[in-house]
């Protein structure tokens, strides 16, 4: 990073804020969505799903999921089946719109307990994070070393626009789900998840209508910035980090200055049962179904942050500052405060942002349909529609990249093979692969990881360790439904 910022100082802010989104350590366990064996791991896709599970309890000891989709950079000469010795990293060249979408989640001790067939609860701790980066089209290549060279290969009449938002938090959740209605043809389950959140890390940056002009008086030529509105901010707890304190003290102070919030998930699941089962089924076939249709509203809430001391809003750039002066002012930037000091000399409006800011959680509507086939084969279809932008209005938000996923699977209580095929909001088509062996679930979002040496930046994967009992959930039949004794 030091080399890049000295050679190309105008990239400092882009790199700094991109790093914010990349370090934020999503409920994207594609393989088991809609599965009756998902248990506590399925609560993130629909809180109602924890009822129709043939185990009295299960514990997700630890699970981790990471997803990234980008056209900003490429990891070259490396796949999961090759040696990393020749691997390299490059920022992609070309004239096009840039974007990067990242999310992760870590689940700790997520526990599900069933109270008979018709009621269940789940609870646990999750660490979650999202980062979304977007810019309008601009031309870039790695031979550019200063502002003038960058502007020479771009159209000066086209404004520059872009934004990024990143948010990560810890949540403690409690889910309750029960059967609401049941008859001979099916049953309706409903569920709700209440979450108490602690906002860990938040940051954002926005650039609107960045305008430049080219000047040529015959003897010299130069560019000036003629318009721009921008604001950028980050959570105050980053100001608590200091090289003069121990690592443990830095962690304590970082967590101390976080803020609390609440969020909620709502879900329903309709089970169409086989004619031979219905409400008369015994313990062996009660959880069988012909169709399972789920609808859920997820992540209804927002996280709250206090502005960091270097958060700013700027406008009205000074129009008499040539690009050569800008290069000298932003050369050898070593800190955020130093960047702000230089920036304040080239704009007329430079204001500190204080108080609080909020980032809307990645709210979405999820529709999931699951269909058993024969011999333990199933097919699942999942549609995820982002609602965060609609709910946030002009405020900040993060969003999911999920859109459509179709997953054929072969699955028993102990074993499973899954082939999720997905098309996401970044217009990327991925074919994944996952395996279940007893308590272990291991999957990749994008099989290109294995065969292509330039795809590692797109995809991700997941790992889960879940323990379950060997016996199934039992339940007593309602006496009113029993056949009379002769």
Secondary structure, DSSP 8 states (H G I E B T S, - for coil): -HHHHHH-GGGHHHHHHHHHHHH------GGGTT-TT-GGGGTTT-GGGGSS-SSSEEEEEEEEEEEEEESSEEEES--TTS-GGG-EEEE--EEEEEEEEEEEEEEEEEEEEESSSSEEEEEEEEEEEEEEEEEEEEEE-TT--SHHHHHHTS-TTS-EEEEEEEEEEEEEEEEEEEEEEE-SSEEEEEEEEEEEEEEEEEEEEEEEEEEEEEEE-SS-EEEEEEEEEEEEEEBGGGGG--TTS-HHHHHHHHHHT-EEEEEEEEEEEEEE--TTTGGG--TTTTT--SEEEEEEEEEEEEEEEEB-TT-EEEEEE-TT-BHHHHHHHTTT--SHHHHHHHHHTSEEEEEE--SEEEEE---EEEEEEEEE-STTEEEEEEEEEE-HHHHHTTSEE------EEEEEEEE-SSEEEEEEEEE-TTS-EEE-EEEEETTEEEEES-THHHH-SS-TTSEEEEEEEEEE-SS-------GGGS----
